[in-house]
Amino acid sequence: MSLKPKKPSQSRSQMTDIILPAQTNNHGTIFGGEVMSYVDRIASITASRHCGLPVVTASFDSLDFLSPIRLGEVIILNASVTWTGRTSMEVMVTIEAESLTERRVTGVSFLTFVAVDQNGRPIPVPPIEPETEEEKYQFELAKERAALRKRRREKFDF
């Protein structure tokens, strides 16, 4: 079965929210786990949009915190598919914070999702067709990250 390639723009997602007191630590900044929850949700939405199927998180490869998000600031997450395998997709999420006077990048994350059928078994996904120079650049880097993930999995003896 041949699946029609899809462009990253067809599944790109954005999420915004305001940071409230229950989400912050004693420093008045958002808990890292809260950010991870936002990242996982938007990446899941993006992966599902790409393949039109249910997905599961297979790997939370990285989450680099570049600066804190403070109480009362707006968190903005942008997600897009950067690479696809046979049944898996890599999603890049950029995290920004917005105050009344500035907007800044606060983090970047890469996750891998697998499309699954009604029995929870992996199912093929459409290939990604990058268009812009940035999408092509991330696609090439994603190949390296996929190879690293594969080598990392091979080291587990379960």
Secondary structure, DSSP 8 states (H G I E B T S, - for coil): -----B-GGGT-EEEEEE--GGGB-TTSBB-HHHHHHHHHHHHHHHHHHHHTS-EEEEEEEEEEE-S--BTT-EEEEEEEEEEE-SSEEEEEEEEEEE-SS-EEEEEEEEEEEEEB-TTS-B-----B---SHHHHHHHHHHHHHHHHHHHHHHT---
